[in-house]
């Protein structure tokens, strides 16, 4: 059977907007990380805190991560060319994978350092850090958590995996600063082992975030399909189009930050014979006239249902329900004829007319019953 094959590209945001948002966020990230790294390094040295010095190095690594994001997004935003007819979107996935590896390495480094300190510091006396290290840790937590939410919002806006990876790098730095705070605070209270223990716990959280980013990037690299809910919405939208009887094939693939849809819609269908069965009160000609569909019209399921049931002036409401036939039912049966035509037999169950037996008024605390009844236009015995 001949098929109409349609390939559609759904772009989440225009490429120039994509680039502008990424550049703005990256500039904020680089500036913030540089200032924060210098501040934490000075505080760590002045307060004699190894934890804060390590945290400063971690913040400095975020500058490298952001540079990777900038490079990846710039390449991904390049227009398609002769050698790359589908564009360069996958390069952003490459950037996300690099960031995931860096993030995982950072987490492992923090965890190993914590384990080494637990082992080596058992018999050693650790110098108690000064209060300035605590202040630096609090500032770092607040700034890095703000940068996480700021970058995360931008990543969601332009659907950027690389930018989302950078957001999680900020969150890992905030967690690292929390660990540093706990360790410094514990050391000042006489429990220096809290510092390395917190580092090991933070390592687990950072590793989980890195694995999630890596999985998301690899899914996009291998053309993973959209989630089932999105596919259902696409199918429903297409089935509502005039002339679409069915969809033979619907394939989706996530390509970088974009979604591509491959559709085989099949033939365009037309109404052939529309007949009525079971109607005794209203003749078929009147029903067909109100349905407003005739032989040769393009098949339109949505319009058909509206004229048969939903519309106030449609068949069901105008002829039956508004005239007492509350038990009325209509069941359309479709039969495909040839390659592009459909016969529709509409089976009607009219049922008996219903009349109003009793009108009860309850819950009226502000208006007397006789006032309400005076305004009613429905009385017992009417249809």
C-alpha positions as CSV (number, residue, x, y, z in Angstrom):
1,X,0.0,0.0,0.0
2,X,1.3,3.4,-0.9
3,X,2.2,5.6,2.2
4,X,2.8,9.2,2.8
5,X,6.0,9.5,4.7
6,X,6.5,12.6,6.7
7,X,9.6,13.5,8.7
8,X,9.2,16.4,11.1
9,X,11.8,18.2,13.2
10,X,10.5,19.7,16.4
11,X,13.0,22.4,17.6
12,X,12.6,23.3,21.3
13,X,14.1,26.8,20.9
14,X,15.6,28.7,18.0
15,X,19.4,28.2,17.7
16,X,20.3,31.8,18.2
17,X,18.3,31.9,21.4
18,X,19.9,28.7,22.5
19,X,23.3,30.2,22.0
20,X,22.5,33.4,23.8
21,X,21.2,31.7,26.9
22,X,24.1,29.3,27.0
23,X,26.6,32.2,26.6
24,X,25.0,34.2,29.4
25,X,24.9,31.4,31.8
26,X,28.4,30.3,31.1
27,X,29.7,33.9,31.6
28,X,28.0,34.0,35.0
29,X,29.4,30.5,35.9
30,X,33.0,31.4,35.0
31,X,33.0,34.7,36.8
32,X,31.3,33.3,39.9
33,X,33.7,30.3,40.1
34,X,36.8,32.3,39.6
35,X,35.9,34.8,42.4
36,X,34.7,32.0,44.7
37,X,37.8,29.9,44.1
38,X,40.2,32.7,45.0
39,X,38.1,33.6,48.1
40,X,38.0,30.0,49.4
41,X,41.7,29.5,48.7
42,X,42.6,32.7,50.7
43,X,40.2,31.6,53.5
44,X,41.6,28.1,53.6
45,X,45.2,29.2,53.8
46,X,44.5,31.9,56.4
47,X,42.3,29.6,58.5
48,X,44.6,26.6,58.2
49,X,41.9,24.5,56.7
50,X,42.8,21.7,54.3
51,X,39.1,21.0,53.6
52,X,38.6,24.6,52.4
53,X,41.7,24.5,50.2
54,X,40.4,21.3,48.6
55,X,37.0,22.9,48.2
56,X,38.7,25.9,46.4
57,X,40.4,23.5,44.0
58,X,37.0,21.8,43.3
59,X,35.4,25.2,42.5
60,X,38.3,25.9,40.1
61,X,37.5,22.7,38.3
62,X,34.1,24.1,37.5
63,X,35.7,26.8,35.3
64,X,37.1,24.0,33.1
65,X,33.6,22.3,33.0
66,X,32.0,25.5,31.9
67,X,34.5,26.0,29.2
68,X,33.7,22.5,27.9
69,X,30.0,23.4,27.9
70,X,30.7,26.6,25.9
71,X,32.7,24.7,23.3
72,X,30.2,21.9,23.1
73,X,27.2,24.2,22.6
74,X,28.9,26.3,20.1
75,X,29.7,23.3,17.9
76,X,26.2,21.9,18.4
77,X,24.6,25.2,17.3
78,X,26.4,25.1,13.9
79,X,24.1,24.9,10.9
80,X,23.9,21.7,8.9
81,X,26.3,21.5,6.0
82,X,27.1,19.2,3.1
83,X,29.2,16.8,5.2
84,X,26.8,16.9,8.2
85,X,23.2,17.2,6.7
86,X,21.7,16.5,10.1
87,X,23.6,19.2,11.9
88,X,26.0,18.9,14.8
89,X,23.7,18.5,17.8
90,X,25.3,15.4,19.0
91,X,28.5,17.3,19.9
92,X,26.6,18.7,22.9
93,X,26.1,15.1,24.0
94,X,29.8,14.6,23.8
95,X,30.3,17.7,26.0
96,X,27.8,16.2,28.5
97,X,29.8,12.9,28.6
98,X,33.0,14.8,29.2
99,X,31.4,16.7,32.0
100,X,30.0,13.4,33.5
101,X,33.5,11.9,33.5
102,X,35.0,15.0,35.1
103,X,32.2,15.0,37.7
104,X,32.7,11.3,38.4
105,X,36.5,11.8,38.7
106,X,35.9,14.7,41.1
107,X,33.6,12.6,43.3
108,X,36.0,9.7,43.3
109,X,38.9,12.1,44.2
110,X,36.9,13.6,47.1
111,X,35.9,10.1,48.4
112,X,39.5,8.7,48.2
113,X,40.9,11.7,49.9
114,X,38.3,11.3,52.7
115,X,39.1,7.6,53.1
116,X,42.9,8.4,53.2
117,X,42.3,11.0,55.9
118,X,40.2,8.6,58.0
119,X,43.1,6.1,57.8
120,X,46.0,8.5,58.3
121,X,44.5,10.9,60.8
122,X,43.7,8.2,63.4
123,X,47.1,8.7,65.2
124,X,47.8,12.3,64.1
125,X,46.8,15.5,65.8
126,X,45.0,17.8,63.3
127,X,45.3,21.6,63.6
128,X,42.0,23.1,64.4
129,X,40.8,25.5,61.6
130,X,39.8,29.0,62.4
131,X,36.3,30.5,62.1
132,X,37.0,32.2,58.9
133,X,36.9,28.8,57.2
134,X,33.4,28.3,58.4
135,X,32.3,31.6,57.0
136,X,33.9,30.7,53.6
137,X,32.0,27.4,53.6
138,X,28.7,29.1,54.3
139,X,29.3,31.6,51.5
140,X,30.3,28.8,49.1
141,X,27.1,26.8,49.9
142,X,24.8,29.7,49.2
143,X,26.5,30.9,46.1
144,X,26.9,27.4,44.5
145,X,23.3,26.4,45.3
146,X,22.1,29.6,43.6
147,X,24.3,28.9,40.6
148,X,22.8,25.4,40.5
149,X,19.2,26.6,40.3
150,X,20.1,29.4,37.9
151,X,21.9,27.1,35.5
152,X,19.3,24.4,35.9
153,X,16.5,26.8,34.9
154,X,18.4,27.9,31.8
155,X,19.1,24.2,30.9
156,X,15.4,23.3,31.1
157,X,14.5,26.4,29.1
158,X,16.6,25.5,26.1
159,X,16.6,21.7,26.8
160,X,20.4,21.5,27.0
161,X,22.0,18.3,28.4
162,X,25.4,20.0,28.6
163,X,24.1,22.9,30.6
164,X,22.2,20.6,32.9
165,X,25.4,18.7,33.5
166,X,27.1,21.9,34.4
167,X,24.3,22.7,36.8
168,X,24.9,19.4,38.6
169,X,28.6,20.3,38.8
170,X,27.5,23.4,40.7
171,X,25.4,21.2,43.0
172,X,28.4,18.9,43.6
173,X,30.4,21.9,44.6
174,X,27.7,22.9,47.0
175,X,27.7,19.4,48.5
176,X,31.4,19.5,48.8
177,X,31.2,22.8,50.7
178,X,28.6,21.3,53.0
179,X,31.1,18.5,53.7
180,X,33.8,21.1,54.3
181,X,31.5,23.0,56.7
182,X,30.6,19.8,58.7
183,X,34.3,18.8,58.8
184,X,35.5,22.3,59.9
185,X,32.7,22.6,62.4
186,X,33.3,19.1,63.8
187,X,37.1,19.8,64.1
188,X,36.4,22.9,66.1
189,X,34.1,20.9,68.4
190,X,36.8,18.2,68.8
191,X,35.7,15.7,66.2
192,X,38.0,16.1,63.2
193,X,37.0,12.7,61.7
194,X,33.6,14.2,60.6
195,X,35.5,16.0,57.8
196,X,36.6,12.9,55.9
197,X,33.4,11.0,56.7
198,X,31.3,13.8,55.1
199,X,33.6,13.7,52.1
200,X,32.9,10.0,51.5
201,X,29.1,10.5,51.7
202,X,29.4,13.5,49.3
203,X,31.3,11.3,46.9
204,X,28.3,8.9,46.6
205,X,25.9,11.8,45.7
206,X,28.3,13.2,43.1
207,X,28.8,9.8,41.5
208,X,25.0,9.3,41.2
209,X,24.6,12.7,39.5
210,X,27.5,11.9,37.1
211,X,26.0,8.5,36.1
212,X,22.6,10.1,35.5
213,X,24.2,12.8,33.2
214,X,26.1,10.1,31.4
215,X,23.0,7.9,30.8
216,X,21.0,10.9,29.5
217,X,23.8,11.9,27.1
218,X,24.3,8.3,25.8
219,X,20.5,7.9,25.3
220,X,20.5,10.9,23.1
221,X,23.6,9.8,21.2
222,X,21.9,6.5,20.2
223,X,18.6,8.1,19.2
224,X,16.5,7.1,22.2
225,X,12.7,7.5,21.6
226,X,10.6,10.0,23.5
227,X,8.7,9.0,26.6
228,X,5.4,7.2,26.1
229,X,3.2,10.2,27.2
230,X,4.8,12.5,24.6
231,X,4.2,9.9,21.9
232,X,0.6,9.5,22.9
233,X,0.1,13.3,22.6
234,X,1.6,13.3,19.2
235,X,-0.6,10.5,18.0
236,X,-3.7,12.1,19.4
237,X,-2.8,15.4,17.6
238,X,-2.3,13.7,14.3
239,X,-5.4,11.6,14.6
240,X,-7.4,14.8,15.0
241,X,-6.3,16.1,11.6
242,X,-8.8,16.0,8.7
243,X,-8.6,12.9,6.6
244,X,-6.4,10.9,8.9
245,X,-8.0,7.5,9.6
246,X,-4.9,5.8,11.1
247,X,-1.2,6.0,11.6
248,X,0.9,3.1,10.2
249,X,4.2,4.1,11.8
250,X,5.2,6.7,14.4
251,X,8.8,6.8,15.4
252,X,10.5,9.4,17.5
253,X,14.1,10.0,18.3
254,X,15.9,12.5,20.6
255,X,18.7,14.0,18.6
256,X,20.8,16.3,20.8
257,X,18.4,18.9,22.2
258,X,15.9,18.3,19.4
259,X,13.1,15.7,18.8
260,X,12.7,14.2,15.3
261,X,9.4,12.4,14.3
262,X,9.1,10.0,11.5
263,X,5.4,9.4,10.5
264,X,3.7,7.1,7.9
265,X,0.1,8.3,7.9
266,X,-1.2,6.0,5.2
267,X,-3.9,7.1,2.7
268,X,-6.3,10.0,3.0
269,X,-9.8,8.7,3.6
270,X,-13.2,10.0,2.5
271,X,-16.8,9.3,3.7
272,X,-18.7,7.0,1.4
273,X,-22.2,6.0,2.6
274,X,-23.6,7.3,6.0
275,X,-26.7,5.5,7.1
276,X,-28.9,5.4,10.2
277,X,-30.4,2.4,11.9
278,X,-33.0,2.2,14.7
279,X,-34.3,5.8,14.4
280,X,-38.1,5.9,14.6
281,X,-38.8,9.4,15.9
282,X,-36.6,11.4,13.5
283,X,-36.2,10.4,9.9
284,X,-32.7,9.7,8.4
285,X,-32.8,12.8,6.1
286,X,-33.1,15.2,9.0
287,X,-30.5,13.4,11.0
288,X,-28.0,13.5,8.0
289,X,-28.8,17.2,7.4
290,X,-27.9,18.1,11.0
291,X,-24.8,15.8,11.0
292,X,-23.7,18.0,8.1
293,X,-21.5,15.3,6.4
294,X,-22.0,13.8,3.0
295,X,-20.5,11.3,0.6
296,X,-17.1,12.5,-0.6
297,X,-16.3,14.7,2.4
298,X,-12.8,14.2,3.9
299,X,-12.9,11.9,6.9
300,X,-12.8,13.9,10.1
301,X,-13.3,11.9,13.3
302,X,-13.3,15.0,15.6
303,X,-15.9,16.9,13.6
304,X,-18.0,13.7,13.3
305,X,-18.1,13.2,17.1
306,X,-18.9,16.9,17.7
307,X,-21.9,16.9,15.3
308,X,-23.2,13.6,16.6
309,X,-22.8,14.1,20.3
310,X,-20.9,17.0,21.7
311,X,-22.4,20.1,20.0
312,X,-25.4,21.7,21.6
313,X,-27.1,21.9,18.1
314,X,-25.7,18.4,17.2
315,X,-27.9,15.3,16.6
316,X,-27.8,13.9,20.1
317,X,-28.7,17.1,22.0
318,X,-30.9,18.9,19.4
319,X,-33.2,16.0,18.5
320,X,-33.1,13.7,21.5
321,X,-31.7,14.8,24.8
322,X,-33.3,18.2,24.7
323,X,-36.7,16.5,23.9
324,X,-36.8,14.1,26.8
325,X,-34.9,11.1,25.3
326,X,-32.4,10.9,28.2
327,X,-31.7,7.2,27.4
328,X,-30.7,7.9,23.8
329,X,-27.5,6.3,22.6
330,X,-25.7,6.4,19.2
331,X,-23.0,3.8,18.2
332,X,-21.3,4.5,14.8
333,X,-19.8,1.5,13.1
334,X,-17.1,2.2,10.5
335,X,-16.3,-0.1,7.5
336,X,-13.4,0.6,5.2
337,X,-14.3,0.4,1.5
338,X,-11.6,0.2,-1.1
339,X,-8.4,2.1,-0.5
340,X,-9.7,5.4,0.6
341,X,-13.4,5.3,1.5
342,X,-15.4,4.6,4.7
343,X,-19.0,3.5,5.2
344,X,-20.5,4.6,8.5
345,X,-23.6,3.0,9.9
346,X,-25.0,4.9,12.9
347,X,-27.0,2.6,15.2
348,X,-29.5,4.6,17.3
349,X,-31.2,3.5,20.5
350,X,-33.8,6.2,21.3
351,X,-35.5,4.7,24.4
352,X,-38.6,6.2,26.0
353,X,-39.2,9.9,26.7
354,X,-38.5,10.9,30.3
355,X,-40.7,13.4,32.2
356,X,-40.1,15.4,35.3
357,X,-41.7,13.8,38.3
358,X,-40.8,16.0,41.3
359,X,-38.7,19.2,41.8
360,X,-37.0,19.3,45.2
361,X,-35.2,22.3,46.4
362,X,-32.6,21.9,49.2
363,X,-29.8,23.9,50.8
364,X,-31.5,27.3,50.4
365,X,-30.7,29.2,53.5
366,X,-30.9,32.8,52.1
367,X,-33.8,32.6,49.7
368,X,-37.3,31.3,50.4
369,X,-38.4,28.3,48.4
370,X,-41.4,30.0,46.8
371,X,-39.1,32.7,45.4
372,X,-36.9,30.1,43.7
373,X,-39.9,28.2,42.3
374,X,-41.2,31.4,40.9
375,X,-38.1,31.7,38.7
376,X,-38.2,28.0,37.6
377,X,-39.3,27.3,34.0
378,X,-39.4,23.5,34.7
379,X,-42.5,21.8,36.1
380,X,-43.6,18.3,36.9
381,X,-45.0,16.5,33.9
382,X,-42.8,18.3,31.4
383,X,-40.3,16.5,29.2
